[in-house]
């Protein structure tokens, strides 16, 4: 993440004034998200 991002402050999540939350689009555009997480929780979904 970008630690100096003015919108998400390195969390990757932006909280709006109305209480809603969303992905930080600036960090997403800059490619700062790690799409290959090593700690993926088990969803309990079986195919």
Residue pairs with C-beta under 8 A, 6 or more apart in sequence:
1 8
1 10
1 11
1 12
1 27
1 32
1 33
2 8
2 10
2 26
2 27
2 30
2 32
3 9
3 10
4 10
5 24
5 26
5 27
7 14
7 24
7 26
7 27
8 14
8 24
8 26
8 27
11 24
12 23
12 24
12 27
12 32
12 33
13 21
13 22
13 23
13 24
14 21
14 22
14 23
14 24
14 25
15 21
16 22
27 33
